[in-house]
Amino acid sequence: QVQLVESGGGLVQAGGSLRLSCAASGRAFSTYAMGWFRQAPGKEREFVASISRSGGITYYQDSVKGRFTISRDNAKNTVYLQMNSLKPEDTAAYYCAAGSYSSTQPSAYDYWGQGTQVTVSS
């Protein structure tokens, strides 16, 4: 079992930045690939970014490439999502997830956090 707790969400103006954190407890954090997903009201949950167990391989949704950066610190059992140049369309609840391998599909992940809200005003 892995417990995931996100933090760092909030209200920011367009063009601003936020850094999301996801703290993990339970089984060895470094044995899991990690992903960030988001879900806006009335929309399906969508992939944002993922990172391999060691942190050496990352993937991004096209709309966030160059603006968002996923990273992890296995010594601190934490994964981060640095979000720069935020746009109103980035507004959503953001969720971190842990799974056996990196994937863009939510079904590939076994554990999920409760989410943190990001709101970007225009």
C-alpha positions in Angstrom: 0.0 0.0 0.0 1.1 3.6 -0.8 -0.6 6.7 0.6 -0.2 9.8 -1.5 -0.9 13.4 -0.4 -0.8 16.3 -2.8 -0.1 19.9 -1.8 0.8 23.2 -3.4 -2.4 24.1 -5.3 -4.0 27.4 -5.2 -5.1 30.5 -7.2 -2.7 32.1 -9.5 -2.9 34.7 -12.3 -2.2 33.7 -15.9 1.5 33.6 -16.5 2.3 32.7 -12.9 3.8 29.6 -11.4 3.0 26.9 -8.9 4.9 23.9 -7.6 2.8 20.9 -6.7 4.2 18.3 -4.3 3.1 14.7 -3.7 4.4 13.0 -0.5 4.2 9.2 -0.4 4.2 6.9 2.5 4.1 3.1 2.8 5.9 0.8 0.5 9.3 1.9 -1.0 8.6 5.0 -3.1 11.5 4.3 -5.5 9.8 1.1 -6.7 6.9 3.1 -8.3 6.7 5.1 -11.4 4.7 8.3 -10.7 2.3 10.3 -12.7 0.4 13.6 -12.5 -3.1 13.8 -13.9 -5.7 16.6 -13.9 -9.5 16.8 -14.1 -11.5 19.8 -14.9 -15.3 20.0 -14.1 -17.3 18.1 -16.7 -14.2 16.6 -18.3 -12.4 13.3 -18.1 -9.2 12.9 -16.1 -6.3 13.5 -18.4 -2.6 12.7 -18.3 -0.2 15.6 -17.5 3.2 14.1 -16.9 5.0 10.9 -15.7 8.4 10.0 -14.4 10.2 6.6 -14.2 11.3 5.0 -10.9 14.8 6.5 -11.1 13.6 9.8 -12.5 15.6 9.3 -15.7 12.7 9.2 -18.1 9.8 11.7 -18.2 6.8 12.1 -20.5 4.5 15.1 -20.9 1.2 15.9 -22.5 1.8 18.1 -25.5 0.0 21.1 -24.1 2.3 21.3 -21.1 5.7 20.6 -22.7 8.1 23.4 -22.1 6.0 24.8 -19.3 5.7 22.0 -16.7 8.5 19.9 -15.2 8.1 16.7 -13.3 10.8 15.5 -10.9 11.2 13.3 -7.9 13.3 13.0 -4.8 13.4 9.4 -3.8 15.2 10.2 -0.5 12.2 12.4 0.4 9.5 10.1 -1.0 8.2 13.1 -3.0 7.3 13.8 -6.6 7.0 17.4 -7.8 5.3 19.2 -10.7 6.7 22.6 -11.4 4.2 24.6 -13.4 5.3 27.8 -15.2 3.5 30.1 -17.6 0.2 28.9 -16.4 -2.9 29.4 -18.5 -6.6 29.5 -17.6 -7.1 26.2 -19.4 -4.7 24.6 -16.8 -7.4 25.1 -14.2 -8.3 21.6 -12.8 -7.9 19.3 -9.8 -4.4 17.8 -10.0 -3.8 14.2 -8.8 -0.6 12.3 -8.4 -0.6 8.5 -8.9 1.8 5.6 -8.4 2.1 2.5 -10.5 4.4 -0.2 -11.6 5.4 1.6 -14.9 5.0 5.0 -16.5 1.9 5.4 -18.6 -0.4 8.0 -20.0 -3.4 5.9 -19.0 -5.0 6.3 -15.5 -5.8 2.6 -15.4 -2.1 1.8 -15.2 -1.8 3.4 -11.8 -2.6 1.6 -8.6 -2.6 4.4 -6.0 -4.0 7.9 -6.1 -3.9 11.0 -4.0 -7.0 13.0 -3.1 -6.1 15.9 -5.4 -5.2 19.6 -5.1 -7.0 22.4 -6.9 -5.2 24.7 -9.3 -7.1 27.7 -10.5 -5.6 30.1 -13.0 -7.4 33.4 -13.5 -7.2 35.4 -16.7 
